[in-house]
Amino acid sequence: MTLTPLVYWAQRHEEIYLRVELTDAQNIDVHMHEDVLHFRAQGHGAKGHNDYNFSLEFYLPVKPGVSHKSTQRQVNITVRKDQRGWWERLTTQERKPVFLAPDFDRWLDESDAEMEIREKEEKKNRLKASRHKEEGFVSLKTGFLFMYNLVQFIGFSWMFVNMTVRLFIFGQDSLYDTFHTMSDVTFFCQTLAAVEVLNAAFGVVQTGVFPTLVQVLGRNFILFIIFGSLEEMHNRPVVFFVFYPWSAIEIFRYPFYMLGCLNIEWKTLTWLRYTIWMPLYPLGALAEAVAVIQSIPIFDKTKFLSIPLPKAIGTSVSFSYFLYIYLVLMFLGLFINFRHLYKQRTRRFRTKKRKAN
């Protein structure tokens, strides 16, 4: 005796959906032959666990390919119509088979189906417009970040090469005029570095705001207050020992970010970007501390930036007191940034090892 499962159907303008009520279906055979769908499977249906099969001759021609997906409760079949349109009924015979019934979970009238199509098209157009807008923003952001890193790379590369060449040519004498030869480019690059704080604050780049702010403010304090405002510091060799580590770190950091904008990775550059700072960053911080210490007697002598007190007291608070506090904060900032950079390095190379495994 042939057993037929319960079959529920619904249609759209381009597809027919069939839902076969067969639990834990196995050995499923679904194929199309001359617009007739043939189904056979084993499973638990209306007559218990048995072999079930049925055939349906469709009302109009359909495409030969048929797809099906089996779940624990049912078998879902999708048949594509040969021509787009709305069918009066599913089968060639006017009287539908007894095992066939409408699938009211998916049933739509023709007008409702057309509305569904329009809604899908509108949703697709909205997503497409949103994607184009997002791609445009990403392209603009990528171009902006690439140009920023390129400008900074050129600036710090010029500083590094210039200081290196002058050191080889003039030797120790080149240390005394570093500020006069490098100050303009250094002022430009470090002023421009404020953009990095804004990028972090507004989410343009995924990095912490506080570590970036500490580094930018720390460098600019040394550059503008300690070196820039005191003419007596311009000829000190310590300027060279501050500028040189700064530029040596950045000539690896900025090209790494440039290649990142293009989704390109150079392993040697990656290793240098996450490693070279380990010896250079403490050396640069030590040179900055020496510069601050050397500037303290100058601030005391010139009373520059001192805070005047009322005449009854008859004195002023020297800026050097602030510098003593700054030295403590500077090494605290060094610890914060060192910890931040070390976490970045650990996270980066841990990810690489996982991918390699």
C-alpha positions as CSV (number, residue, x, y, z in Angstrom):
1,M,0.0,0.0,0.0
2,T,1.4,3.4,-1.0
3,L,1.5,5.9,1.9
4,T,1.5,9.6,1.2
5,P,2.5,12.3,3.7
6,L,0.7,15.5,4.3
7,V,1.9,18.2,2.0
8,Y,1.3,21.9,2.4
9,W,2.0,24.4,-0.4
10,A,2.2,28.1,-1.1
11,Q,3.5,30.2,-4.0
12,R,5.1,33.4,-5.0
13,H,5.5,34.9,-8.4
14,E,8.7,32.9,-9.1
15,E,8.6,30.0,-6.7
16,I,6.5,27.2,-5.3
17,Y,7.0,26.2,-1.6
18,L,6.1,22.7,-0.4
19,R,6.3,21.6,3.2
20,V,6.2,17.8,3.7
21,E,5.1,16.7,7.2
22,L,7.6,13.9,7.8
23,T,9.5,13.8,11.1
24,D,13.1,12.5,11.1
25,A,13.1,11.9,7.4
26,Q,15.8,9.7,5.9
27,N,16.9,8.4,2.5
28,I,15.2,11.4,0.9
29,D,14.8,11.3,-2.9
30,V,13.4,14.4,-4.6
31,H,13.6,14.9,-8.3
32,M,11.8,16.5,-11.3
33,H,10.8,14.8,-14.5
34,E,8.7,16.6,-17.2
35,D,7.1,19.0,-14.8
36,V,6.3,16.2,-12.4
37,L,7.8,16.3,-8.9
38,H,8.6,12.8,-7.4
39,F,9.2,12.5,-3.7
40,R,10.2,9.4,-1.7
41,A,11.6,9.2,1.9
42,Q,11.4,7.2,5.1
43,G,10.2,8.9,8.3
44,H,7.4,9.3,10.8
45,G,4.3,10.6,9.1
46,A,0.5,10.4,9.5
47,K,0.7,6.6,9.3
48,G,3.6,6.2,11.7
49,H,7.2,5.3,10.7
50,N,7.1,4.1,7.1
51,D,8.1,4.7,3.5
52,Y,6.2,7.7,2.1
53,N,6.0,9.0,-1.5
54,F,4.0,11.2,-3.7
55,S,4.0,12.8,-7.2
56,L,2.7,16.2,-8.3
57,E,2.2,17.3,-11.9
58,F,2.4,21.0,-11.8
59,Y,-0.1,23.4,-13.4
60,L,2.4,25.1,-15.6
61,P,6.0,24.3,-16.6
62,V,8.7,24.6,-13.9
63,K,12.5,24.6,-14.0
64,P,14.1,21.2,-13.8
65,G,16.2,22.0,-10.7
66,V,14.6,21.4,-7.3
67,S,16.1,22.1,-3.9
68,H,15.1,20.6,-0.5
69,K,16.1,21.0,3.1
70,S,15.3,18.5,5.8
71,T,14.7,19.4,9.4
72,Q,13.8,17.3,12.4
73,R,10.1,18.0,11.9
74,Q,9.6,18.4,8.1
75,V,11.1,18.5,4.6
76,N,11.0,21.9,2.8
77,I,11.0,21.8,-1.0
78,T,11.4,24.8,-3.3
79,V,10.5,24.7,-7.0
80,R,11.2,27.5,-9.4
81,K,8.5,28.4,-12.0
82,D,9.6,28.4,-15.6
83,Q,7.9,31.8,-16.1
84,R,7.1,34.5,-13.6
85,G,3.4,34.6,-12.8
86,W,0.6,33.7,-10.5
87,W,-1.0,30.2,-10.8
88,E,-4.7,29.5,-10.4
89,R,-3.9,26.2,-8.8
90,L,-0.9,23.9,-8.1
91,T,-1.6,20.8,-10.2
92,T,-3.0,20.1,-13.7
93,Q,-6.1,18.4,-12.2
94,E,-8.7,20.8,-11.0
95,R,-9.5,18.6,-8.0
96,K,-6.5,18.8,-5.7
97,P,-5.1,15.6,-4.2
98,V,-6.4,14.7,-0.7
99,F,-2.9,14.9,0.9
100,L,-2.4,18.5,-0.4
101,A,-3.5,21.6,1.6
102,P,-2.6,25.3,1.6
103,D,0.3,26.3,3.8
104,F,-1.4,29.2,5.7
105,D,1.9,30.0,7.5
106,R,3.3,31.2,4.1
107,W,0.1,31.8,2.1
108,L,-0.3,35.1,0.4
109,D,-2.8,36.4,-2.1
110,E,-1.4,37.7,-5.4
111,S,-1.7,41.4,-4.3
112,D,-0.1,40.6,-1.0
113,A,2.7,38.8,-2.8
114,E,3.3,41.8,-5.0
115,M,3.4,44.1,-1.9
116,E,6.0,41.7,-0.4
117,I,8.1,42.0,-3.5
118,R,7.9,45.8,-3.4
119,E,8.9,45.7,0.3
120,K,11.9,43.5,-0.5
121,E,13.0,45.7,-3.3
122,E,12.7,48.8,-1.1
123,K,14.7,47.1,1.6
124,K,17.3,46.0,-0.9
125,N,17.6,49.5,-2.2
126,R,17.9,51.0,1.3
127,L,20.6,48.5,2.1
128,K,22.4,49.2,-1.2
129,A,22.2,53.0,-0.6
130,S,23.4,52.5,3.0
131,R,26.3,50.2,1.8
132,H,27.3,52.8,-0.8
133,K,27.2,55.5,1.8
134,E,29.3,53.4,4.2
135,E,31.8,52.5,1.5
136,G,32.1,56.1,0.6
137,F,32.8,57.0,4.2
138,V,35.3,54.1,4.6
139,S,37.1,55.2,1.4
140,L,37.2,58.8,2.6
141,K,38.5,57.7,6.0
142,T,41.1,55.4,4.5
143,G,42.3,58.2,2.2
144,F,42.5,60.6,5.1
145,L,44.4,58.2,7.3
146,F,46.8,57.2,4.5
147,M,47.7,60.8,3.7
148,Y,48.1,61.7,7.4
149,N,50.5,58.8,8.0
150,L,52.3,59.6,4.7
151,V,52.9,63.2,5.7
152,Q,54.1,62.2,9.2
153,F,56.4,59.5,7.7
154,I,58.0,62.0,5.4
155,G,58.5,64.5,8.1
156,F,60.1,62.1,10.7
157,S,62.1,60.4,7.9
158,W,63.6,63.7,6.9
159,M,64.5,64.4,10.6
160,F,66.0,61.0,11.1
161,V,68.1,61.0,7.9
162,N,69.2,64.6,8.4
163,M,70.3,64.1,12.0
164,T,72.1,60.8,11.0
165,V,74.0,62.4,8.0
166,R,74.9,65.5,10.0
167,L,76.2,63.2,12.8
168,F,78.5,61.3,10.4
169,I,79.7,64.5,8.7
170,F,80.1,67.0,11.6
171,G,80.4,64.5,14.4
172,Q,79.9,65.9,17.9
173,D,79.4,69.5,16.6
174,S,76.1,68.5,15.0
175,L,74.6,67.9,18.4
176,Y,74.7,71.6,19.3
177,D,72.6,72.9,16.4
178,T,70.0,70.2,16.3
179,F,67.2,72.5,17.4
180,H,68.0,75.2,14.7
181,T,68.1,72.6,11.9
182,M,65.2,70.4,13.1
183,S,62.8,72.6,15.0
184,D,60.5,73.7,12.1
185,V,59.8,70.2,10.9
186,T,59.5,68.9,14.5
187,F,57.0,71.7,15.4
188,F,54.9,70.9,12.3
189,C,54.9,67.1,12.9
190,Q,54.1,67.3,16.6
191,T,51.4,69.9,16.2
192,L,49.9,67.7,13.5
193,A,50.0,64.7,15.9
194,A,47.1,66.3,17.8
195,V,45.0,64.7,15.0
196,E,45.8,61.3,16.5
197,V,44.0,62.3,19.7
198,L,40.9,63.4,17.8
199,N,41.0,60.2,15.7
200,A,40.9,58.1,18.8
201,A,38.3,60.3,20.5
202,F,35.9,60.1,17.6
203,G,36.4,56.5,16.8
204,V,38.2,57.0,13.5
205,V,40.8,54.6,14.7
206,Q,40.4,51.8,17.3
207,T,42.9,52.8,20.0
208,G,42.8,54.2,23.5
209,V,42.3,58.0,23.9
210,F,44.2,58.3,27.1
211,P,47.5,56.7,26.1
212,T,47.5,58.7,22.8
213,L,46.8,61.9,24.7
214,V,49.6,61.2,27.2
215,Q,52.1,60.7,24.5
216,V,51.1,63.8,22.4
217,L,50.9,66.1,25.4
218,G,54.2,64.8,26.8
219,R,56.1,65.4,23.6
220,N,54.6,68.8,22.9
221,F,55.3,69.9,26.5
222,I,59.0,69.1,26.0
223,L,59.1,70.6,22.5
224,F,57.1,73.9,23.1
225,I,57.8,74.6,26.7
226,I,61.2,73.2,27.5
227,F,62.9,73.7,24.2
228,G,60.8,76.2,22.3
229,S,60.3,78.8,25.1
230,L,63.9,78.8,26.4
231,E,66.5,80.1,24.1
232,E,69.2,78.8,26.4
233,M,68.1,75.2,25.6
234,H,68.5,75.5,21.9
235,N,72.2,74.7,21.8
236,R,72.1,71.8,24.2
237,P,73.1,68.3,23.0
238,V,70.1,66.9,24.8
239,V,67.8,68.2,22.0
240,F,69.5,65.7,19.7
241,F,69.0,62.8,22.2
242,V,65.3,63.7,22.4
243,F,64.6,64.2,18.7
244,Y,66.5,61.1,17.5
245,P,64.5,58.4,19.4
246,W,61.3,60.2,18.5
247,S,62.1,60.0,14.8
248,A,63.5,56.5,15.0
249,I,60.3,55.2,16.4
250,E,58.0,57.0,14.0
251,I,59.8,56.0,10.8
252,F,58.5,52.4,11.5
253,R,55.2,53.3,13.1
254,Y,53.7,55.5,10.3
255,P,54.6,53.3,7.3
256,F,53.0,50.4,9.2
257,Y,49.8,52.3,9.5
258,M,50.1,53.4,5.8
259,L,50.2,49.8,4.7
260,G,47.4,48.9,7.0
261,C,45.2,51.4,5.2
262,L,45.8,49.3,2.0
263,N,45.3,46.0,3.9
264,I,48.9,45.1,3.2
265,E,51.2,43.6,5.8
266,W,55.0,43.4,5.6
267,K,56.1,41.1,8.4
268,T,59.5,42.7,8.9
269,L,57.9,46.1,9.3
270,T,55.3,44.7,11.7
271,W,57.9,43.2,13.9
272,L,59.9,46.4,13.9
273,R,56.8,48.5,14.7
274,Y,55.9,46.4,17.7
275,T,59.6,45.9,18.9
276,I,61.8,48.9,18.2
277,W,60.0,51.1,20.7
278,M,61.1,48.8,23.6
279,P,64.7,50.1,23.7
280,L,64.0,53.6,22.2
281,Y,61.0,54.6,24.2
282,P,62.8,54.5,27.6
283,L,65.9,56.1,26.1
284,G,63.7,59.0,24.8
285,A,61.9,59.3,28.1
286,L,65.3,59.5,29.9
287,A,66.5,62.2,27.5
288,E,63.3,64.1,28.1
289,A,63.8,63.9,31.9
290,V,67.4,65.2,31.4
291,A,66.0,68.1,29.4
292,V,63.5,69.0,32.1
293,I,66.2,68.8,34.8
294,Q,68.6,71.1,32.7
295,S,65.8,73.6,32.2
296,I,65.0,74.0,36.0
297,P,67.8,76.4,36.8
298,I,66.9,78.5,33.8
299,F,63.3,78.8,34.9
300,D,64.5,79.7,38.4
301,K,66.9,82.4,37.1
302,T,64.6,84.0,34.5
303,K,61.4,83.6,36.5
304,F,59.8,82.7,33.2
305,L,56.2,81.3,33.7
306,S,56.5,81.8,37.4
307,I,53.2,82.5,39.2
308,P,53.2,85.9,41.0
309,L,51.7,86.0,44.5
310,P,50.1,88.9,46.3
311,K,52.4,91.8,47.2
312,A,51.9,91.1,50.9
313,I,53.8,87.9,50.5
314,G,56.2,89.5,48.1
315,T,57.4,86.5,46.1
316,S,56.3,84.2,43.3
317,V,56.0,80.5,42.8
318,S,58.7,79.3,40.4
319,F,57.7,77.2,37.4
320,S,60.4,74.7,38.5
321,Y,58.1,73.4,41.2
322,F,55.7,72.3,38.5
323,L,58.6,70.7,36.6
324,Y,59.4,68.5,39.7
325,I,55.8,67.3,39.7
326,Y,56.0,66.9,35.9
327,L,59.0,64.6,36.3
328,V,57.0,62.3,38.6
329,L,54.0,62.4,36.2
330,M,56.3,61.8,33.2
331,F,57.5,58.5,34.6
332,L,53.9,57.6,35.5
333,G,53.0,58.3,31.9
334,L,55.9,56.3,30.7
335,F,54.6,53.3,32.7
336,I,51.1,53.8,31.3
337,N,52.3,54.0,27.6
338,F,54.8,51.2,28.0
339,R,52.1,49.0,29.4
340,H,49.7,50.0,26.6
341,L,52.3,49.3,23.9
342,Y,53.4,46.0,25.4
343,K,49.7,44.9,25.5
344,Q,49.4,45.8,21.8
345,R,52.5,43.8,21.0
346,T,51.3,40.8,23.0
347,R,47.9,40.9,21.4
348,R,49.3,41.2,17.9
349,F,51.7,38.4,18.0
350,R,49.4,36.1,20.0
351,T,46.8,36.5,17.2
352,K,49.5,35.7,14.6
353,K,50.4,32.5,16.5
354,R,46.7,31.4,16.6
355,K,46.4,31.9,12.9
356,A,49.6,30.0,12.2
357,N,48.3,27.0,14.3
